[in-house]
Amino acid sequence: MIPQSFIADLLNRVDIVEVVGRHVTLKKAGANYQGLCPFHNEKSPSFSVSPTKQFYHCFGCGAHGSAISFLMEHSGLTYVDAIEELARSVGLTVPREERRPQDIAKQKQALALSEVMGPAADWYKQQLKGAPKAIDYLKRRGLSGEIAKRFGLGYAPDDWQGLEAVFGTYSEDSITHVLVEAGLIIQSDAKRYDRFRDRIMFPIRNPKGQVIAFGGRILDAGEPKYLNSPETPLFSKGNTLYGLFEARQAIRDKGYVIVCEGYMDVVALAQLGFANGVATLGTACTPNHVRSLMRQSDRIVFSFDGDAAGQRAAKRALEASLPMMADDKEVKFLFLPEEHDPDSFVREKGAEAFEQAVAQAMPLSSFFIRVASEGHDWNTPEGRAQTQHATKPLILAMPAIALRAQLIRELAQKIGITPIELESFCGIKSVVQNQAAQGKVTTSPNDGYMAAVTQPGAKKPWNKKPTIPQGPPPTAPTDLAEQILRILLQYPQLGRSLDPEQKRLILASAKKRSEKAMELMDDLILQCEAMPANVGFAVFQEQLDKTPRAKAYAILRERIMSTELTEEGAVEDFHGTLKKLEQLDLKDQMTEIATRIANGQAQDGDKELYRQLMAKLK
């Protein structure tokens, strides 16, 4: 384990402009640098790098992070490898902390597994060269030698103990134990034999390009048609997408990613000019899959067969996508005719027809409504009630973004109820309702900086002024809480020195906007307290990205990326804001006492307490 103090020191020493500038052409733009985002296809620069914050942010796709994050996302390095590369660049040696015995054992286990995967992949590739039957099969599928080489395709001979040629006899328990755990050989009673036999071999790579597992397709008739490696410390089906390593550049060039059902779809599409395809590995699409895809592109197109199995897979992909959705992301569903998969469709119809099919794919919103209403009759009250019931878990799975509001409005109209009635049925209380019930400032769901706290998809300017309804205005301006948020996000060390009374004042001010705003403020203060002294902006933001409120922090951070606040200015503003909060709190207490006296409800000591508060205020 690498000490956090070293990581903080490392990020203080490296220059993110220099690190990013090795891969992206950057030009000075005010206090920051700008360039074309390397993570999505764009013509106008929206990618900003801040030398003072040591942080990058793309206002187009939302990609962001430190120099470590950049090397991980752009170069496919692991977290540790990225740190080691940066450390070498500034002449530092990465220290290690003592780890728990189980962590050490797990790392040794993963290392041992990785050491057998590479030689096995090389051997399978070598066997393909001398297997006419396998070569003929690939040629019939239209694959060239160049594509086979790019994806590292191989062949597992029809031999029960073929891998002995690489690893020696299976009677040696030490190496056999690793091979069994890696899923390369199977041990049954006293017998040990190869898992993959007479199959085309598809190596599965991690983001760094290292082989972590295999998929094997049978050449002739037989079951299973596809056989995958088992789950290991190296390989998790729910977290891995086949072809993502090979497709990253094409995804950026094309501007979208195609999610297919199988290995051969991915390889065949790459052969036909669509190298931006990936596939799930014999398992349903998971939220982790969608999260990985959204880090690569704003647009995802799930391609499924039009049969019942394809419909079921599409529904699971929808369910996995809903929690990950944001208003700047687009998810579509492409249903090909039953007689086609992506490979056969492109061969018969041509690349242009496939591009057109992708462009006309069903939007997530349309598929959402189809799934919610499936099997229900819109023309009867019972059918509409059943649709309403089926809709609830889908709506609740989504974050509070504009798309959810649009879906609620459209579904409510189809069902024959009002959007507020549908929200109430789902247990959702709208922002406007909530504030009106409390007699607070009313804003539209996306208005204001603090509204972004409760609406993760909000992208409105934070300095837009709220409208004031009839009735008394709030006693504490919310911009004071907003100012505290902006300062603490940039200088977390200021949150480490707050006394209980100062915390109370800050949280009370945030609460005047909403409970969620107060909860976020409370969490931010806790995150500040957990940080080492003098931690930098980049380190703190990466820590916030690991919290459950990461989306809200990302929205707030986006609004300060183009602003510069010196530490001296932050300290002055922070203490000045605390002073104003204290003054407002004193006035609130005095108003409360004066109201009691005027209504004939004075309590013992009220007059003396009022004089004390007045003196303190002066």
C-alpha positions in Angstrom: 0.0 0.0 0.0 1.3 3.4 -0.9 1.0 6.1 1.8 -1.5 8.8 1.1 1.0 11.4 2.3 3.4 10.3 -0.5 0.6 10.6 -3.2 -0.2 14.1 -2.0 3.4 15.1 -2.1 3.8 13.5 -5.6 0.9 15.5 -7.0 2.3 18.6 -5.5 5.6 18.0 -7.3 4.4 17.0 -10.8 3.1 19.5 -13.3 -0.2 18.2 -14.7 0.1 20.6 -17.7 3.3 18.9 -18.6 1.9 15.4 -18.1 -1.3 16.1 -20.1 0.7 18.1 -22.7 2.6 15.0 -23.7 -0.6 13.6 -25.2 -2.8 16.7 -25.8 -2.0 19.9 -27.6 -2.7 22.6 -25.0 -2.9 26.4 -25.4 -3.0 29.0 -22.7 -6.5 30.3 -22.0 -6.5 32.8 -19.1 -5.2 31.1 -15.9 -5.8 27.6 -17.4 -4.8 25.6 -20.5 -7.3 24.3 -23.1 -7.3 21.6 -25.7 -9.4 19.0 -27.6 -10.6 16.4 -25.1 -8.7 13.0 -25.6 -11.7 11.1 -24.1 -14.4 12.0 -26.7 -14.6 13.3 -30.2 -14.9 17.1 -30.4 -14.1 19.9 -32.7 -14.1 22.8 -30.3 -11.8 22.6 -27.2 -13.7 22.0 -24.0 -10.9 20.3 -22.1 -9.4 22.5 -19.4 -6.2 21.9 -17.4 -5.6 24.0 -14.3 -2.0 24.4 -13.2 -3.0 25.9 -9.8 -5.5 23.2 -9.0 -3.4 20.5 -10.7 -6.6 19.1 -12.1 -8.2 18.6 -15.5 -11.9 18.8 -16.5 -13.7 18.4 -19.7 -16.9 20.5 -19.9 -18.1 18.4 -22.8 -17.9 14.8 -21.5 -17.3 15.4 -17.8 -13.9 13.6 -17.7 -11.8 14.9 -14.8 -9.1 14.1 -12.4 -5.4 14.5 -11.4 -2.3 13.5 -13.2 -2.7 10.0 -11.8 -6.3 9.7 -13.2 -5.1 11.0 -16.6 -2.5 8.3 -17.0 -5.0 5.7 -15.9 -7.7 6.8 -18.3 -5.6 7.8 -21.3 -2.7 5.3 -21.1 -4.6 2.4 -19.5 -2.2 2.2 -16.5 -3.3 0.8 -13.2 -3.4 3.1 -10.2 -0.1 1.9 -8.8 1.6 1.9 -12.3 0.5 5.5 -12.8 1.9 6.6 -9.5 5.2 4.8 -10.2 5.5 6.4 -13.6 4.9 9.9 -12.2 7.3 9.2 -9.3 10.1 8.2 -11.8 9.5 11.4 -13.8 10.4 13.5 -10.7 13.1 11.3 -9.3 11.1 9.8 -6.4 11.0 6.2 -5.1 7.5 5.0 -4.2 7.4 3.9 -0.5 5.2 1.0 0.7 3.3 0.6 3.9 2.8 -2.7 5.7 -0.4 -4.5 4.5 -2.6 -7.0 6.0 -1.5 -10.6 5.5 -4.7 -11.4 3.5 -4.0 -8.4 1.1 -0.4 -9.6 0.6 -1.6 -13.1 -0.1 -4.2 -11.8 -2.6 -1.7 -9.7 -4.5 0.7 -12.7 -4.7 -2.1 -14.8 -6.0 -3.0 -12.3 -8.7 0.7 -12.0 -9.7 1.0 -15.7 -10.0 -2.1 -15.9 -12.2 -0.9 -13.1 -14.4 2.4 -14.8 -15.0 0.8 -17.9 -16.6 -1.8 -16.0 -18.7 0.8 -14.3 -21.0 2.7 -17.5 -21.9 -0.6 -19.4 -22.5 -1.9 -16.7 -24.8 1.4 -16.8 -26.8 1.1 -20.6 -27.1 -2.5 -20.4 -28.3 -1.4 -17.9 -31.0 1.4 -20.1 -32.1 -0.9 -23.1 -32.4 -3.3 -21.1 -34.6 -0.5 -20.8 -37.3 -0.4 -24.6 -37.6 -4.1 -25.3 -37.5 -5.6 -25.2 -41.0 -9.1 -26.1 -39.7 -9.1 -23.1 -37.4 -7.6 -20.7 -40.0 -10.3 -21.8 -42.5 -13.0 -21.2 -39.9 -11.7 -17.6 -39.3 -11.5 -17.0 -43.1 -15.0 -18.2 -43.6 -16.1 -15.6 -41.0 -14.3 -13.0 -43.1 -11.4 -12.2 -40.7 -8.0 -11.2 -41.9 -4.7 -12.1 -40.4 -4.3 -8.5 -39.4 -7.4 -8.5 -37.3 -6.6 -11.9 -35.7 -3.2 -10.4 -34.7 -4.7 -7.2 -33.4 -7.0 -9.2 -31.0 -4.4 -11.8 -30.3 -6.6 -14.7 -31.5 -5.3 -18.2 -31.0 -6.3 -21.9 -31.1 -6.5 -24.5 -28.4 -5.7 -27.9 -30.0 -7.9 -30.9 -29.4 -5.5 -32.2 -26.9 -6.2 -33.1 -23.3 -2.8 -31.9 -22.0 -1.6 -29.5 -24.6 -0.4 -26.8 -22.2 2.2 -29.2 -20.8 4.3 -28.0 -23.8 4.4 -24.6 -22.0 4.3 -25.3 -18.3 5.7 -28.8 -18.0 4.0 -31.9 -16.6 0.8 -31.5 -14.7 2.2 -33.7 -11.9 4.1 -30.7 -10.5 1.7 -29.5 -7.9 3.0 -25.9 -7.6 2.4 -24.9 -11.2 -0.6 -27.1 -11.5 -2.3 -25.3 -8.6 -1.9 -21.9 -10.3 -3.1 -23.3 -13.7 -6.2 -24.8 -12.0 -6.9 -21.5 -10.3 -6.4 -19.6 -13.5 -9.0 -21.8 -15.2 -6.5 -23.1 -17.8 -6.7 -26.7 -16.6 -9.3 -28.7 -14.7 -8.6 -31.1 -11.9 -11.2 -33.9 -11.5 -10.2 -36.6 -9.0 -6.7 -37.6 -10.0 -7.1 -36.3 -13.6 -5.7 -33.0 -14.8 -6.6 -31.8 -18.3 -6.9 -28.6 -20.4 -10.1 -26.6 -20.0 -10.0 -25.3 -23.6 -9.8 -27.9 -26.4 -10.4 -27.5 -30.1 -11.5 -23.9 -29.7 -10.7 -20.5 -31.2 -9.2 -18.6 -28.3 -10.1 -14.9 -27.6 -7.7 -13.4 -25.0 -9.5 -11.0 -22.6 -7.4 -8.0 -21.6 -7.5 -5.5 -18.8 -7.2 -1.7 -19.5 -3.4 -2.0 -19.5 -3.6 -4.7 -22.3 -2.6 -7.6 -20.1 -4.3 -10.9 -20.6 -6.5 -11.7 -17.6 -8.8 -14.5 -19.0 -9.9 -16.3 -22.1 -13.0 -17.0 -24.1 -13.1 -20.1 -26.3 -15.5 -20.7 -29.2 -16.0 -24.2 -30.4 -15.3 -24.8 -34.1 -17.9 -27.4 -35.0 -21.2 -28.4 -33.3 -21.0 -28.9 -29.5 -21.9 -27.3 -26.2 -21.1 -24.9 -24.8 -20.7 -22.8 -27.9 -18.6 -20.3 -25.9 -16.6 -21.2 -22.8 -15.1 -18.5 -20.5 -12.4 -18.6 -17.9 -13.8 -18.8 -14.3 -13.8 -15.8 -12.0 -10.4 -15.2 -10.4 -8.6 -12.4 -8.5 -7.6 -11.2 -11.9 -10.9 -11.5 -13.7 -14.5 -10.5 -12.9 -17.2 -10.9 -15.6 -19.3 -8.2 -14.1 -16.5 -5.6 -14.3 -14.9 -6.6 -17.6 -15.9 -5.9 -21.2 -14.3 -7.8 -24.0 -12.5 -5.6 -26.6 -12.5 -2.4 -24.5 -8.7 -2.2 -24.6 -8.6 -2.6 -28.4 -11.6 -0.2 -29.0 -10.7 2.8 -26.9 -9.3 4.9 -29.7 -12.0 4.0 -32.2 -14.7 4.9 -29.6 -13.2 8.4 -29.3 -13.0 8.7 -33.1 -16.5 7.4 -33.8 -18.1 9.2 -30.8 -20.0 6.2 -29.5 -19.5 2.6 -28.4 -21.4 -0.4 -29.6 -22.2 -3.1 -27.0 -22.6 -6.5 -28.7 -23.5 -10.0 -27.4 -20.4 -12.0 -28.3 -16.7 -12.0 -29.0 -17.1 -12.7 -32.7 -19.4 -9.8 -33.1 -16.7 -7.5 -31.8 -13.9 -8.9 -33.9 -16.1 -9.1 -37.1 -17.3 -5.5 -36.7 -13.7 -4.3 -36.3 -12.9 -6.2 -39.5 -15.7 -4.3 -41.3 -14.7 -0.8 -40.1 -16.5 -0.6 -36.7 -13.7 -1.0 -34.3 -15.7 0.7 -31.5 -17.4 -2.5 -30.4 -17.2 -4.3 -27.0 -19.1 -7.3 -25.6 -20.2 -8.5 -22.2 -18.7 -11.8 -21.2 -21.6 -14.3 -21.1 -23.3 -12.4 -18.3 -26.0 -9.7 -18.1 -24.9 -6.0 -18.4 -24.1 -4.6 -15.0 -23.9 -1.0 -13.7 -20.1 -1.4 -13.5 -20.1 -2.2 -17.2 -22.1 0.9 -17.9 -19.9 3.0 -15.7 -16.8 1.8 -17.6 -18.5 2.6 -20.9 -19.6 6.1 -19.8 -16.0 6.9 -18.9 -15.1 6.2 -22.6 -18.0 7.9 -24.4 -21.2 10.0 -23.9 -23.1 7.7 -26.3 -23.7 4.0 -25.8 -25.6 1.8 -28.3 -26.6 -1.6 -27.1 -27.0 -4.0 -30.0 -29.2 -7.1 -29.5 -30.9 -9.7 -31.5 -34.6 -9.1 -32.0 -35.6 -12.5 -30.4 -36.9 -13.1 -26.9 -33.3 -13.6 -25.5 -32.2 -10.3 -27.0 -35.2 -8.5 -25.5 -34.4 -9.9 -22.1 -30.7 -8.8 -22.4 -31.8 -5.4 -23.5 -34.1 -5.0 -20.5 -31.2 -6.0 -18.2 -29.0 -3.4 -19.9 -31.7 -0.8 -19.4 -31.9 -1.6 -15.7 -28.1 -1.4 -15.4 -28.0 2.0 -17.2 -30.7 3.8 -15.3 -28.7 4.4 -12.1 -25.8 5.7 -14.2 -27.7 8.1 -16.4 -27.0 11.8 -16.6 -28.5 14.5 -18.9 -25.3 14.7 -21.0 -25.3 10.9 -21.7 -27.2 9.1 -24.4 -28.1 5.4 -24.4 -29.8 3.7 -27.3 -31.0 0.2 -28.1 -30.5 -1.3 -31.6 -32.7 -4.3 -32.3 -31.6 -6.1 -35.5 -33.9 -8.5 -37.4 -33.9 -12.0 -36.0 -32.0 -13.4 -38.9 -29.1 -11.0 -38.3 -26.3 -10.3 -35.8 -24.1 -7.2 -36.3 -21.6 -9.1 -38.4 -24.1 -10.5 -40.9 -26.1 -7.3 -41.0 -23.0 -5.3 -42.1 -22.0 -7.9 -44.6 -25.4 -8.0 -46.3 -26.5 -4.4 -46.0 -23.2 -2.6 -45.9 -21.4 -0.2 -43.4 -23.6 2.8 -44.4 -26.8 0.9 -43.6 -25.4 -0.1 -40.2 -24.4 3.5 -39.4 -28.0 4.5 -40.3 -29.4 1.7 -38.1 -27.3 3.0 -35.2 -28.5 6.6 -35.8 -32.1 5.4 -35.8 -31.7 3.1 -32.7 -34.4 3.3 -30.1 -33.7 6.0 -27.4 -33.6 4.9 -23.8 -36.7 6.9 -23.1 -38.8 5.0 -25.7 -37.5 1.6 -24.5 -38.2 2.6 -20.9 -41.8 3.2 -21.8 -42.0 0.0 -23.8 -40.7 -2.0 -20.8 -43.0 -0.3 -18.3 -46.1 -0.9 -20.5 -45.2 -4.4 -21.7 -48.2 -6.7 -21.5 -50.5 -4.0 -20.2 -53.5 -2.5 -21.9 -53.4 1.3 -22.1 -57.1 1.3 -22.9 -58.3 0.0 -19.5 -57.9 1.4 -16.0 -56.4 -1.9 -14.9 -53.8 -1.8 -17.6 -52.9 1.8 -16.9 -52.6 0.9 -13.2 -50.4 -2.0 -14.0 -48.1 0.2 -16.1 -48.0 2.7 -13.2 -47.0 -0.1 -10.8 -44.3 -1.4 -13.2 -42.9 2.1 -13.8 -42.2 2.8 -10.1 -38.9 0.8 -9.7 -37.6 2.1 -13.0 -38.2 5.7 -12.1 -36.7 5.2 -8.6 -33.6 3.7 -10.1 -32.8 6.9 -11.9 -31.0 9.9 -10.3 -33.0 13.2 -10.1 -32.0 14.4 -13.6 -34.0 16.3 -16.2 -34.6 13.1 -18.2 -36.4 11.5 -15.2 -38.7 14.6 -15.0 -39.4 14.3 -18.8 -40.2 10.5 -18.5 -42.5 11.2 -15.5 -44.3 13.8 -17.5 -44.7 11.6 -20.6 -45.7 8.5 -18.6 -48.2 10.5 -16.5 -49.9 11.8 -19.7 -50.2 8.2 -21.1 -51.5 6.8 -17.9 -54.0 9.6 -17.4 -52.7 11.2 -14.2 -50.7 14.3 -13.4 -46.9 14.2 -13.0 -47.3 15.2 -9.3 -49.6 12.2 -8.8 -47.0 9.9 -10.4 -44.2 11.4 -8.3 -46.3 10.9 -5.2 -47.1 7.3 -6.1 -43.3 6.7 -6.5 -42.5 8.5 -3.2 -40.8 11.4 -4.9 -41.5 14.9 -3.6 -40.7 17.6 -6.2 -38.3 20.4 -5.2 -41.0 23.0 -5.8 -43.5 21.2 -3.7 -41.0 20.7 -0.9 -39.9 24.3 -0.7 -43.5 25.7 -1.1 -44.6 23.5 1.8 -41.8 25.0 4.0 -42.5 28.6 2.9 -39.0 28.8 1.6 -37.4 30.3 -1.6 -38.9 28.6 -4.6 -36.7 27.8 -7.6 -37.1 25.6 -10.6 -35.5 22.1 -10.1 -32.3 23.2 -11.8 -32.0 26.8 -10.6 -29.2 27.9 -8.4 -25.8 26.7 -7.2 -27.3 24.9 -4.1 -30.1 23.4 -6.2 -27.3 21.5 -8.0 -26.8 19.8 -4.7 -30.2 18.2 -4.8 -30.4 17.9 -8.6 -27.2 16.0 -9.8 -28.0 16.6 -13.5 -28.4 20.4 -13.1 -26.2 22.5 -15.3 -27.6 26.0 -14.7 -25.4 28.9 -13.6 -25.0 28.8 -9.8 -25.3 32.6 -9.5 -28.8 32.7 -11.0 -31.1 34.6 -8.5 -34.1 32.7 -7.0 -37.6 34.1 -7.1 -39.2 35.1 -3.8 -42.8 33.9 -3.2 -45.4 35.7 -1.2 -44.6 35.5 2.5 -41.6 36.3 4.6 -38.2 35.8 2.8 -35.6 33.5 4.4 -33.6 35.2 7.2 -30.2 33.9 6.0 -29.1 34.4 2.4 -28.2 31.1 0.9 -25.2 32.6 -0.9 -23.3 32.4 2.4 -23.7 28.7 2.5 -22.7 28.6 -1.2 -19.6 30.6 -0.5 -18.6 28.2 2.3 -19.1 25.2 -0.1 -16.9 26.9 -2.9 -14.2 27.7 -0.4 -14.1 24.2 1.3 -14.0 22.4 -2.1 -10.8 24.3 -3.0 -9.2 24.6 0.5 -10.3 21.6 2.6 -7.8 22.5 5.4 -10.2 25.3 6.4 -12.8 22.7 7.3 -10.4 21.0 9.7 -10.4 23.9 12.2 -14.1 24.5 12.7 -15.4 24.5 16.2 -18.9 23.1 17.1 -20.6 26.5 17.0 -19.2 27.3 13.6 -20.4 24.0 12.2 -23.8 24.6 13.6 -24.0 28.0 11.9 -22.9 26.6 8.5 -25.2 23.6 8.6 -28.2 25.8 9.7 -27.5 28.1 6.7 -27.4 25.2 4.3 -30.6 23.7 5.8 -32.5 26.9 4.8 -32.1 25.7 1.2 -33.0 22.0 1.9 -32.2 19.0 4.0 -30.1 17.5 1.2 -28.1 20.7 1.0 -27.4 20.4 4.7 -26.5 16.8 4.4 -24.0 17.5 1.6 -22.5 20.4 3.6 -22.2 18.0 6.6 -20.5 15.4 4.5 -18.1 17.9 3.0 -17.0 19.1 6.4 -16.4 15.4 7.4 -14.4 14.9 4.3 -12.3 18.0 5.1 -11.6 16.7 8.6 -10.5 13.3 7.2 -7.9 14.9 4.9 -4.2 15.4 6.0 -3.1 19.0 6.6 -2.3 21.0 3.4 -3.7 18.4 1.1 -3.9 19.7 -2.5 -7.0 20.3 -4.6 -6.4 17.3 -6.9 -6.0 14.8 -4.0 -9.1 16.1 -2.3 -11.3 15.9 -5.4 -10.2 12.3 -6.1 -11.2 11.5 -2.5 -14.6 13.1 -3.1 -15.1 11.0 -6.2 -15.0 7.9 -4.1 -17.9 9.0 -1.9 -21.6 8.3 -2.4 -22.2 12.0 -3.1 -19.6 12.1 -5.9 -22.1 13.3 -8.6 -23.1 16.3 -6.5 -19.5 17.2 -5.8 -18.7 16.9 -9.6 -21.4 19.4 -10.4 -20.1 21.9 -7.8 -16.5 21.3 -8.9 -17.4 22.1 -12.5 -18.5 25.5 -11.5 -15.3 26.4 -9.8 -12.9 25.0 -12.4 -12.6 28.2 -14.3 -12.3 30.4 -11.2 -9.1 31.2 -9.3 -9.1 31.8 -5.6 -5.8 32.2 -3.8 -5.3 30.7 -0.4 -5.0 34.1 1.2 -8.2 35.2 -0.4 -10.0 32.0 0.6 -9.0 32.4 4.3 -10.2 36.0 4.3 -13.5 35.2 2.6 -14.0 32.1 4.8 -13.7 34.0 8.1 -15.7 36.9 6.8 -18.5 34.6 5.8 -18.4 32.9 9.2 -18.7 36.4 10.8 -21.8 37.2 8.7 -23.4 33.8 9.6 -22.9 34.6 13.2 -24.4 38.0 12.9 -27.5 36.6 11.1 -27.9 34.0 13.7 -27.9 36.6 16.5 -30.5 38.6 14.5 -32.7 35.5 14.2 -32.5 34.8 17.9 -33.4 38.5 18.6 -36.3 38.4 16.2 -37.6 35.2 17.9 -37.5 36.8 21.3 -39.1 40.1 20.1 -41.9 38.1 18.5 -42.6 36.2 21.8 -42.7 39.5 23.7 -45.0 41.2 21.2 -47.4 38.3 21.3 -47.5 38.3 25.1 -45.6 34.9 25.3 -42.4 36.2 26.9 -40.4 33.7 28.8 -38.3 34.4 32.0 -35.1 36.1 31.1 -36.1 37.0 27.5 -35.5 40.7 28.0 -32.0 40.2 29.5 -31.1 37.7 26.8 -32.2 40.2 24.2 -29.9 42.8 25.7 -27.0 40.4 25.7 -27.6 39.4 22.1 -27.8 43.1 21.2 -24.5 43.8 22.9 -22.8 40.8 21.2 -24.1 41.9 17.8 -22.7 45.4 18.3 
